[in-house]
């Protein structure tokens, strides 16, 4: 972005000092953020950089960005003391710190501002990704890609995490020991509940990943992809010992089996473990703890479709965030009794959570699009 003529000379004095320091002590990402901050200061009217020494401004800018990225924490991969930062600029640490405080206040820099934060820190900061949906705080990374893009368009998040994941996946080979084929797997997927019978019989292309199977199950049970999930694969013995965990986050429920299980990322293809193993437990939302028994019923050799199909099903799936099976029972009691004090409120809330009776035609409409989502 162009620098105003009135501050171009000052920019030309400060920028080389920042570049030299970052090239020697930091990295290219730090350098880019620091220069972006310098540009912003130069475009202010009136610009504060017009008064003061170039080396003080350079040190203050670097100090502010380093402070925002915890570089004074010795546990960080790149770390240094305030004296080590200020020394190369020929000023005292207190002078650099005071100038940094002035800059942070002037530009309104905070630890939660992605614009001034390294990508790694931004990605790992859960507050970066929290948005409000129907009055509830939601991690936007758990939402469908369309809602992520809406959040980005409104300036609520620094980028669309689903798009970034897809870009990274293009350069990564899937964890698979075979090539995609015309085969398909037929699954019986049963939501594990005491008082309700809810199941779907689904056929999926054998070449999909566990992440894609996650979206298939979400579409089949009308979940909203708000929460974390994992798959635990069991051997074929009578007692069903766990042999593999497919997870991008981990689940301490299986901690006792950690030594005997292999851990895979969700980009792993089903054919890595199937049809050798036939029983899987899919867990969604570690709070409500919805567990789905996924049983491989058969392998189809000539499927002829590139999308999943729901063959049969029974039962209305609970809405997201209802509070597990007890909460679902209370929810049904409220919406089915017009005299219930929470009837209207629960009906409205259920609609906002996309709660509806099982309709195989609607399920299959969603399934045709399920594999188009993040892989």
C-alpha positions in Angstrom: 0.0 0.0 0.0 1.3 3.5 -0.9 3.0 5.6 1.7 1.9 9.3 1.8 4.5 11.7 0.4 4.7 13.5 3.7 5.9 10.4 5.6 7.8 8.6 2.8 11.2 9.9 3.9 10.5 8.8 7.5 9.3 5.4 6.3 12.6 5.0 4.3 14.6 5.7 7.5 12.6 3.3 9.8 11.9 0.4 7.5 15.5 -0.7 6.8 16.1 -0.8 10.6 13.1 -3.1 11.1 14.1 -5.3 8.1 17.7 -5.7 9.3 16.6 -6.7 12.8 13.9 -9.1 11.7 16.1 -10.8 9.1 18.8 -11.3 11.8 16.7 -12.0 14.9 13.2 -13.0 13.9 11.6 -14.2 10.7 9.7 -13.1 7.6 6.3 -13.2 9.2 7.4 -10.9 12.0 9.0 -8.6 9.4 5.8 -8.4 7.4 3.6 -7.6 10.5 6.1 -4.9 11.7 6.3 -3.3 8.3 2.5 -3.3 8.1 2.3 -1.5 11.5 4.9 1.1 10.2 2.7 1.7 7.1 -0.3 2.2 9.3 1.5 4.7 11.5 2.7 6.5 8.4 -0.8 6.8 7.0 -2.2 8.4 10.2 -3.1 12.1 10.0 -1.2 13.6 11.5 1.4 10.8 11.6 3.2 10.3 14.9 6.3 9.1 13.2 7.1 12.6 12.0 8.5 13.4 15.4 11.2 11.3 17.1 14.2 9.3 16.1 13.9 6.6 13.5 15.7 4.0 15.6 13.3 4.7 18.5 10.3 4.1 16.3 11.8 1.0 14.8 12.5 -0.5 18.2 9.0 0.5 19.5 7.3 -1.1 16.5 9.3 -4.4 16.9 8.8 -4.3 20.6 5.0 -3.9 20.3 4.7 -6.8 17.8 7.0 -9.0 19.8 5.1 -8.3 23.0 1.8 -9.1 21.3 3.3 -12.5 20.3 4.7 -13.4 23.7 8.4 -13.3 22.5 9.5 -12.4 26.0 8.3 -15.8 27.1 11.3 -18.2 27.2 9.2 -21.2 26.3 8.5 -19.7 22.9 10.4 -21.1 19.9 11.8 -17.6 19.2 12.4 -15.6 22.4 14.5 -12.8 23.7 14.8 -10.3 26.5 13.8 -6.7 26.3 17.5 -5.8 26.5 18.3 -8.1 23.6 15.6 -6.5 21.5 16.5 -2.9 22.3 20.3 -3.3 22.1 20.7 -3.5 18.3 18.7 -0.3 18.0 21.1 1.5 20.4 18.4 2.5 22.9 17.5 1.4 26.4 14.9 -1.3 27.0 12.7 1.2 28.9 12.7 3.6 25.9 11.7 0.8 23.5 9.0 -0.4 26.0 7.6 3.1 26.4 7.4 3.7 22.7 5.7 0.3 22.2 3.1 1.2 24.8 2.5 4.5 22.9 2.1 2.6 19.6 -0.2 0.0 21.1 -2.5 2.6 22.5 -2.4 4.7 19.4 -3.2 1.8 17.0 -5.4 0.0 19.6 -3.3 -3.2 19.5 -4.4 -5.9 21.9 -3.5 -9.6 22.4 -6.8 -10.6 20.7 -6.1 -8.6 17.5 -5.4 -11.1 14.7 -4.0 -8.3 12.4 -0.9 -8.0 14.7 -0.6 -11.7 15.7 1.4 -14.5 14.1 -0.7 -17.1 12.3 0.3 -19.9 14.6 -0.9 -17.9 17.7 -4.0 -16.7 15.9 -4.9 -20.3 15.0 -4.4 -21.6 18.5 -6.3 -18.8 20.3 -9.9 -20.1 20.7 -11.1 -16.5 21.3 -10.2 -15.7 17.7 -12.8 -18.1 16.5 -15.7 -17.5 18.8 -18.8 -15.9 17.3 -22.3 -15.5 18.6 -25.1 -17.6 17.0 -28.6 -17.2 18.3 -27.2 -15.7 21.5 -24.8 -18.6 22.1 -20.9 -18.5 21.8 -19.8 -20.9 19.0 -16.4 -21.9 17.7 -16.7 -20.8 14.0 -14.4 -23.7 12.9 -17.2 -26.1 13.8 -19.7 -24.4 11.6 -20.5 -25.2 7.9 -18.2 -23.4 5.4 -21.1 -21.1 4.3 -21.4 -19.7 7.8 -17.7 -19.4 8.1 -17.6 -17.2 5.0 -20.5 -15.1 6.3 -18.5 -14.5 9.6 -15.4 -13.6 7.5 -17.4 -11.2 5.3 -18.6 -9.4 8.5 -15.1 -9.1 9.8 -15.6 -11.4 12.7 -12.7 -13.8 11.9 -9.3 -13.2 10.2 -9.9 -15.8 7.4 -12.1 -18.7 6.5 -10.6 -21.7 8.3 -12.3 -24.2 6.1 -10.8 -22.6 2.9 -7.3 -22.7 4.5 -7.7 -26.4 5.4 -8.8 -27.2 1.9 -5.7 -25.3 0.5 -3.4 -27.2 2.8 -5.1 -30.5 1.9 -4.4 -30.0 -1.8 -0.7 -30.4 -1.1 -1.0 -33.2 1.4 -1.4 -36.9 0.4 -4.2 -38.6 2.3 -3.1 -41.2 4.8 -4.2 -44.1 2.6 -2.7 -47.4 1.4 -4.9 -47.8 -1.6 -6.5 -45.9 -4.4 -10.1 -44.8 -4.7 -12.4 -47.2 -6.5 -16.0 -47.8 -7.3 -16.5 -49.7 -4.1 -18.9 -48.5 -1.4 -19.5 -49.3 2.3 -23.0 -49.9 3.7 -23.3 -48.8 7.3 -25.9 -49.2 10.0 -25.5 -46.1 12.2 -27.4 -46.1 15.5 -27.5 -43.3 18.0 -26.8 -44.9 21.3 -29.8 -44.0 23.5 -31.8 -45.8 26.2 -35.3 -44.6 25.5 -35.2 -43.7 21.8 -34.7 -45.8 18.7 -32.8 -43.6 16.2 -30.8 -45.1 13.3 -29.8 -44.6 9.7 -28.7 -47.1 7.0 -26.2 -45.3 4.8 -24.1 -46.2 1.8 -21.0 -44.2 1.2 -18.2 -44.3 -1.5 -15.3 -46.3 -0.1 -12.7 -43.6 -1.1 -13.9 -40.9 1.4 -12.1 -39.8 4.5 -13.2 -40.1 8.1 -13.7 -36.3 8.1 -16.1 -36.8 5.2 -17.8 -39.6 7.0 -18.2 -37.1 9.9 -20.1 -34.8 7.6 -22.2 -37.7 6.2 -23.3 -38.6 9.7 -24.0 -34.9 10.6 -26.2 -34.6 7.5 -27.9 -37.9 8.3 -28.8 -36.9 11.8 -29.3 -33.2 11.1 -26.5 -32.2 13.4 -25.0 -28.7 12.9 -21.2 -29.6 13.1 -20.8 -27.2 16.0 -18.7 -29.5 18.1 -15.6 -31.7 18.2 -15.8 -35.4 17.2 -13.8 -38.6 16.9 -14.0 -42.1 15.6 -12.8 -45.1 17.6 -12.3 -48.3 15.6 -12.7 -51.7 17.3 -11.3 -55.1 16.4 -13.6 -58.0 15.4 -13.3 -59.9 18.7 -16.4 -60.5 20.8 -15.4 -57.9 23.4 -14.4 -55.4 20.7 -11.0 -54.0 21.8 -10.2 -50.5 20.4 -7.4 -50.5 17.8 -7.5 -47.0 16.3 -8.6 -43.5 17.2 -9.3 -41.0 14.4 -9.2 -37.6 15.9 -7.8 -34.1 15.4 -8.3 -33.2 19.1 -8.1 -36.3 21.2 -10.6 -37.8 23.7 -9.5 -38.8 27.2 -12.3 -41.4 27.2 -9.9 -43.7 25.4 -6.8 -42.7 27.3 -6.5 -46.1 29.0 -6.2 -47.7 25.6 -3.6 -45.2 24.3 -0.7 -47.7 24.1 -2.6 -50.3 22.1 -4.3 -47.9 19.7 -3.0 -46.2 16.6 -3.8 -42.5 16.2 -4.9 -41.1 12.8 -5.9 -37.7 11.6 -9.4 -37.2 10.2 -8.0 -36.9 6.6 -7.3 -40.7 6.8 -9.4 -42.6 4.3 -11.9 -45.2 5.5 -10.1 -47.8 3.3 -7.1 -47.5 5.6 -9.0 -49.5 8.3 -12.0 -50.9 6.5 -13.2 -53.5 5.7 -10.6 -55.2 7.9 -12.4 -53.8 10.9 -16.2 -53.5 11.0 -17.2 -51.7 14.2 -16.7 -48.0 14.9 -17.9 -45.6 17.6 -18.5 -42.1 16.4 -18.6 -39.5 19.2 -19.9 -36.0 18.6 -20.0 -33.2 21.1 -18.0 -34.2 24.2 -20.5 -32.3 26.4 -23.8 -33.9 25.3 -21.7 -37.0 24.4 -23.7 -38.3 21.4 -22.3 -41.7 20.6 -23.2 -43.4 17.3 -22.5 -47.1 16.7 -21.3 -47.5 13.1 -21.4 -51.0 11.8 -20.1 -52.1 8.4 -22.8 -54.3 7.0 -21.4 -55.0 3.5 -19.0 -53.9 0.8 -20.5 -53.0 -2.6 -18.1 -53.5 -5.6 -19.9 -51.4 -8.3 -21.6 -48.5 -6.5 -21.7 -46.1 -9.5 -22.3 -43.0 -7.4 -19.9 -40.3 -6.0 -22.2 -39.3 -3.1 -23.8 -41.1 -0.1 -27.3 -42.4 0.0 -29.6 -43.0 3.0 -31.4 -46.3 2.4 -33.6 -46.4 5.5 -33.9 -44.7 8.8 -36.0 -44.4 11.9 -36.4 -41.8 14.7 -36.1 -38.0 15.0 -32.6 -37.0 15.9 -32.2 -34.6 18.9 -31.2 -31.0 18.2 -27.7 -29.8 18.8 -26.9 -28.6 22.4 -30.2 -30.0 23.9 -28.3 -31.5 26.8 -27.9 -35.2 26.0 -30.7 -37.7 26.3 -32.2 -36.2 29.5 -32.3 -32.8 27.9 -33.9 -34.3 24.8 -36.6 -35.9 26.9 -37.4 -32.5 28.5 -37.3 -30.8 25.1 -39.9 -33.3 23.7 -42.1 -32.9 26.7 -42.1 -29.1 26.3 -42.8 -29.0 22.6 -45.5 -31.7 22.6 -47.5 -30.1 25.5 -49.0 -26.7 24.6 -49.7 -26.1 28.3 -46.1 -26.5 29.2 -44.6 -23.2 30.4 -41.6 -23.6 28.0 -43.6 -24.7 25.0 -43.3 -21.6 22.9 -39.7 -21.0 23.8 -38.6 -24.6 23.1 -40.5 -24.7 19.8 -38.7 -21.5 18.7 -35.4 -22.8 19.9 -35.9 -26.2 18.2 -36.5 -24.4 14.9 -33.3 -22.4 15.3 -31.5 -25.7 15.8 -33.0 -27.1 12.7 -34.9 -29.8 14.6 -37.4 -31.6 12.4 -39.0 -35.1 12.0 -36.9 -37.6 10.1 -37.5 -37.3 6.4 -35.4 -39.6 4.2 -35.9 -37.3 1.1 -34.5 -34.3 3.0 -31.6 -36.4 4.3 -30.7 -37.6 0.8 -30.8 -34.0 -0.5 -28.3 -33.0 2.2 -26.2 -36.1 1.5 -25.7 -35.1 -2.1 -23.8 -32.0 -0.9 -22.1 -33.6 2.2 -18.9 -34.6 0.4 -18.5 -31.1 -1.1 -17.7 -29.7 2.3 -14.3 -29.7 4.0 -12.3 -32.9 3.6 
